[in-house]
Amino acid sequence: MELRADVAARLKDFLGPRLSVAAADRAHHAASESFHRGPPPDAVAWPEDADEVARVVTICAAAGIPVIPWGTGTSLEGHALALRGGVTLDLSRMARVVEVRAGDMQASVQPGLTREALNTELRATGLFFPVDPGANASLGGMAATRASGTTAVRYGTMRSNVLGLQVVLADGRIIRTGTRAAKSSAGYDLTALFLGSEGTLGIITELTLRLHGQPEEVSAAVCAFADLHRAVECVAAVVQSGIPMARIEFVDAATARAFNLHSLSALPETPHLMVEFHGSAGRVREDAASFGELAAEFGATGFDWAVSAEDRARLWRMRHGAYNACRALRPGATGVVTDVCVPMSHLAAAVAAADADIRAAGLIGPMVGHVGDGNFHAQILVDPDDADEVAAARRIAVRMAERALAVGGTITGEHGIGIGKRGLMAAEHGEAWQVMGAIKAALDPGDILNPGKLVPDRN
C-alpha cells in the first residue's frame, strides 16, 4: 500500500526526511528476531520528541491509519509488525538520558535508549539498571513488554523498576503516570496499565526508572549436571534454601553444545547452571560456598568460578549469545521461540515434558531458562520453508503453554503476546481478556495503536 498523499504531506511537513516510504526501510520493519513475519508498513517515521510522536498520532488517528511503535526490533513474538499497514514509529532517535537523580536512585530516559547505553552512562554514579533480558533492547520496548531477564530473581522485572511514564494516547494527548515518590495510593495505577500493553494503549515517550547500587563484590560460576532433572531440582532447592542469587540460569545439553561451537568453550555437553552472587565480599563468599555445597548434593561437577570482571563478562556473553549460538546448530534454520513460567514446584516436570515433546517430533529445540523464578524458553529450530516442521514446532509451543496453565502458570513469563500467543489469551484469562479489550476500546476507539495484537478482535 501507499500512504495517502494528504497524510504523507502533513507528516513530511514536520518530519522531512525522517519519514520514509523507501522499500528497504519498510522491509526492515517487516521482520522480527524469530520466524514471525508481517507485511511492510506503508511508511516509517523517526520522531525525536514526544511532541512529534503526538503530531504523528493525531494525524494518523484523523485518517484512521495504524501507528505501530518500534524499539530495536528484538522482540520474539511479532509485537511490532504492521499487520494492517500504517506508519511504523521508529523510536531509535529518542535515545537520551533526560536526567539522573543519583540521590533518589532514579533516572528519566527516552524510550529508544538501550539498557546497555544507560548503564554506560551510569558508570560514574555507582548505580546501575539491573533488568537484563539478554538482547540490548530499548527501555521503551522493555517496558511495553514488561520485560524480565537473568537478574529478575533478585531485582525484579520492569514492573518493579519503572516508577512512571510519559505516554502519548491514541487521540494525541500526552499524559504522565506515576511519581518520583517511593509509593503512592492516589488512584488507578496507570503506570502498571501501560507496562506490558505492547503499544496497544499508548506510545511510551519517557520512563522514570528505579536504579540500584552497584554491588561491592560479584562472583559467578557455571557447573554441570548429569541430567536435566537434577539440574532443575537443584534450582528449586537453592530457591527454597534462601540463598540470595543475583542470577541462576539453566541451559540444556544442546545449548552447551552450541556454546562450545560458537564460543569455543569446553563445557561438558550436559545440562548446566550458570549463577551469580552480589553483595559484600564476605557475603558473596558465603553464598557461593553454600550454593556449591547444595549443588554438589545434586551431582554438580566442573565448577568454573569467574571472579574477575573479564571472566564474568565472558560467561554472560556466552549466555546472552545463546539465541544465535543455537541457531548455528542447524544452519539456515529459523527459531520457533517460546517461553512459559510455572510455579517452582512444577518446573522440573514442565522442562522434562517440553524436552520429551521436542525429541518425539525429531526436532532440535535447545532450552534455557531464568529458572530462579520458574521461567524457561525453548528455541525449536525449523526449516522456514517446511510447513510441517513449523506446524509441529508451534504445536509443541502450544502444549508447553497448556501445561503451564494447568498448574497455575502463564503462557509467557517475559516474551509477551504479540501475534504469536494471542490465540492463547482466552485460555489464560477467560472473561478478563474481554475486559482488556474494553480498556483498549476506551483508550483507542479507532483501533489505530498496534492493531491486531494482544486483545480480542472487535465485533
LUMLUM-170238 format. One record per residue (C-alpha): y, z, x; residue in three letters. Coordinates in steps of 0.1 Angstrom, whole numbers, plus 5000, padded with zeros to 4 digits. Example, Ala and Ser with C-alpha at 12.3 -4.5 7.8 and 13.67 -1.06 7.14 Angstrom:
<nodes>
495550785123Ala
498950715137Ser
</nodes>
This chain:
<nodes>
500050005000Met
503649965010Glu
506250245005Leu
508550154977Arg
511649984991Ala
514150214974Asp
512250524987Val
511950385022Ala
515650305023Ala
516550665012Arg
514250815038Leu
515450575065Lys
518950675058Asp
518551015075Phe
515250985094Leu
515950645110Gly
513150555135Pro
511450885126Arg
510050705095Leu
507250465104Ser
505250215084Val
503550075116Ala
499850025112Ala
499050225144Ala
500950535132Asp
499450515098Arg
495850475112Ala
496350775135His
497050985104His
493950855086Ala
491351015109Ala
490051365114Ser
488151565140Glu
484951525120Ser
483251255100Phe
485851265072His
488050965069Arg
490650855044Gly
492950575036Pro
496150555058Pro
499250695043Pro
501950445032Asp
504350595058Ala
504650865084Val
507751085087Ala
508751315116Trp
511251575103Pro
513051805127Glu
514052095105Asp
513552255071Ala
516452065055Asp
514951735064Glu
511551845050Val
513251945018Ala
515051605016Arg
511751415021Val
510051624994Val
512951584970Thr
513051204973Ile
509251174971Cys
509051404941Ala
511551204921Ala
509450894927Ala
506051064922Gly
504950994958Ile
502551224975Pro
503551425006Val
500851535030Ile
501751785058Pro
500151725092Trp
499951965122Gly
497951855152Thr
495151685132Gly
492451925145Thr
491152025110Ser
487451965103Leu
487351925065Glu
489751635060Gly
492651855050His
495451625060Ala
494051285048Leu
496251085024Ala
493751034997Leu
496250884973Arg
498650724998Gly
502150865001Gly
504050995031Val
502451205058Thr
504851465071Leu
504051505108Asp
505551835118Leu
504951805156Ser
508751775163Arg
509252115146Met
507852305176Ala
510552555186Arg
510252925192Val
513053035169Val
513253395181Glu
511153655199Val
511854015189Arg
509854195216Ala
510954545204Gly
509454465170Asp
506454275185Met
507353975164Gln
508253605168Ala
509653345145Ser
508452995151Val
508452645137Gln
505152515123Pro
504552245148Gly
504352495177Leu
500852535190Thr
499252865198Arg
498952785235Glu
502652695237Ala
503653015220Leu
501553225244Asn
503053045274Thr
506553135261Glu
505453495257Leu
504053555292Arg
507053735305Ala
507253975275Thr
503854145279Gly
502954025244Leu
500653755231Phe
499553605198Phe
495753665195Pro
494453425168Val
492353175187Asp
490452915166Pro
489452725198Gly
491452405193Ala
495052415204Asn
496152395167Ala
499652415153Ser
500652755140Leu
501652605107Gly
498252445103Gly
496552765112Met
498552945085Ala
497852675059Ala
494152705065Thr
494153085071Arg
492553025104Ala
490453275123Ser
488553235156Gly
487053405186Thr
489253715186Thr
489153795148Ala
486654065153Val
489354275170Arg
492754125160Tyr
492053985126Gly
492753635111Thr
496053465103Met
496153675071Arg
496653985093Ser
499153835117Asn
501653645095Val
504353865082Leu
506453605064Gly
507053235059Leu
509752985051Gln
508352725027Val
509652405011Val
508452384975Leu
507552064956Ala
510952044940Asp
512752074974Gly
513752434972Arg
513452635004Ile
512252995000Ile
511353285022Arg
508353515017Thr
507753845033Gly
509954055055Thr
510154185091Arg
509054525080Ala
505654655087Ala
504854685050Lys
506254615015Ser
505354684979Ser
508054464965Ala
506454224940Gly
503853954944Tyr
502653884979Asp
503853524982Leu
503053515019Thr
499353565011Ala
499553294984Leu
500653025008Phe
498353135036Leu
495252925030Gly
496852695004Ser
496352395027Glu
499652235019Gly
498952214982Thr
501652464971Leu
504352414996Gly
505152305032Ile
505452575057Ile
508652525079Thr
508852865097Glu
506553155104Leu
507153525113Thr
504253635134Leu
502953975145Arg
502453995182Leu
500154225202His
500454385237Gly
498554215265Gln
495654445274Pro
495754625307Glu
492254515316Glu
489954235303Val
486354175311Ser
483953905298Ala
480353825301Ala
477653585290Val
473953685286Cys
470753505275Ala
468153595249Phe
464653475244Ala
465153365208Asp
467853315182Leu
466753615161His
467053865189Arg
470553745198Ala
471853775163Val
470154105157Glu
471854225188Cys
475254135173Val
474654345142Ala
473554635163Ala
476754615185Val
478954605155Val
477254895139Gln
477455095171Ser
481255075170Gly
481654925205Ile
485154765202Pro
484654405211Met
487554165215Ala
485253865212Arg
481553835205Ile
480353475203Glu
476853325197Phe
475652995210Val
472252855204Asp
469852675228Ala
471252335220Ala
474752445227Thr
473652605260Ala
472152275270Arg
475352095261Ala
477352335282Phe
475152255312Asn
475551885308Leu
479351895300His
480552185322Ser
477952165350Leu
476952525342Ser
473452655348Ala
472752855317Leu
469152905306Pro
468652675276Glu
468152965252Thr
470553145228Pro
473453335244His
476053585235Leu
479553555251Met
481553875249Val
484954015259Glu
486454365261Phe
490154455261His
491754795269Gly
492455025298Ser
490454985330Ala
488255285323Gly
487655205287Arg
486754845294Val
484154955320Arg
482655205295Glu
482554955267Asp
480954685289Ala
478254935301Ala
477455035265Ser
477154675255Phe
474954595284Gly
472554885276Glu
472354795240Leu
471854425247Ala
469054505271Ala
467154665243Glu
467054325226Phe
465854155257Gly
469154025271Ala
468953885306Thr
471053705332Gly
474253895327Phe
477153695342Asp
480353915343Trp
483753745346Ala
486453995356Val
488953765372Ser
491353565351Ala
489953245366Glu
486353325357Asp
487253435322Arg
489253115317Ala
486252915328Arg
483953095304Leu
486153045274Trp
487052685283Arg
483352625281Met
483152795246Arg
486252615233His
484852285246Gly
481652325225Ala
482652065200Tyr
482951775225Asn
480151905247Ala
477751905217Cys
478851555207Arg
477751435241Ala
474151545232Leu
473951225211Arg
476450965224Pro
478050765196Gly
477351025170Ala
479851205148Thr
479651555136Gly
479051685101Val
480652015109Val
480452315086Thr
480852695086Asp
479852985064Val
480453355065Cys
477953615053Val
477753995053Pro
476454115087Met
473154235073Ser
472353875063His
473553705094Leu
470253665112Ala
468453525082Ala
471253285074Ala
471353145110Val
467553115111Ala
467452935078Ala
470052685089Ala
468252625121Asp
464952565102Ala
466752315079Asp
468152115108Ile
464852105126Arg
463051995094Ala
465451705090Ala
464751585126Gly
468451615135Leu
470351775164Ile
472552045150Gly
473952285176Pro
475252625162Met
477852855174Val
479553155157Gly
482253415157His
479353635148Val
481153965150Gly
482353905115Asp
479353715102Gly
480953365106Asn
478853085121Phe
479152705125His
476752405126Ala
477652075141Gln
475051835128Ile
475151515149Leu
474551195129Val
474950815133Asp
478150755112Pro
476650415101Asp
473350575089Asp
473950675053Ala
470650855051Asp
471451075081Glu
474851155068Val
473451245034Ala
470751465050Ala
473351655071Ala
475551705040Arg
472551845021Arg
471952095049Ile
475652195048Ala
475452255010Val
472252465014Arg
473952675040Met
476852735016Ala
474452814987Glu
472553065008Arg
475853235018Ala
476953264982Leu
473553404972Ala
474053704995Val
477753764987Gly
479253545014Gly
481653255013Thr
481352875017Ile
483852885046Thr
484953165069Gly
487652965086Glu
487452585083His
488852585049Gly
488252345020Ile
490052015024Gly
487851745008Ile
484651855025Gly
483952175005Lys
485952114973Arg
482852044954Gly
481552394962Leu
484652584950Met
483452634914Ala
480252784927Ala
482153044947Glu
485053124924His
483953044888Gly
486853064864Glu
489153184892Ala
489052824906Trp
490752714873Gln
493352994879Val
494052834913Met
494652504895Gly
497052674871Ala
499052814901Ile
499152464916Lys
500352314883Ala
503152574880Ala
504452524915Leu
503752144918Asp
503851994883Pro
503951644897Gly
500951704919Asp
502651554949Ile
501751814976Leu
498551714993Asn
496851594961Pro
493051574957Gly
492451884978Lys
491452254972Leu
491952284934Val
490352114904Pro
491451774892Asp
493951784863Arg
492751664829Asn
</nodes>
